[in-house]
Amino acid sequence: MNNKPFISVSIKTLNESECIEKTIDSIRQQLRGYPHKIIVADSLSTDNTQQLAGDKGVMVVSLTEPGDRCCGVGHQLGYLYSEGDYILLMDGDMELEPGFIDRAVTFLEANSEYAGVAGTVEMDEA
């Protein structure tokens, strides 16, 4: 019997075809052993972000109106399809540091007075 919490991951995207596969792979590596759902919430990408994500077997949901695009709408859309105990919010060009999910869950399970945790963002040289 799996006593690990169910985790939904909402990945907001807009034209992330260069990164989305690595993002999904980094999440999947850390969700092994956890019941989970991965949702790509797309803001009407004009590249093949939605196709690449769908080919990875994750749920892809999308805005229907370009005028609805804004910074927070992707995660709001992903939240509508989320379920479980915890929600992890990511952008389509992010990768998780190894061990992040285990450390986050361990902390949150031991400290119920906390509503969430955050990681450190490191930027690649462009």
Secondary structure, 3 states (H helix, E strand, C coil): CCCCCCEEEEEEECCCCCCHHHHHHHHHHHHCCCCEEEEEEECCCCCCHHHHHHHCCCEEEECCCHHHCCCCHHHHHHHHCCCCCEEEEEECCCCCCCCHHHHHHHHHHHCCCCCCCCCCCCCCCC
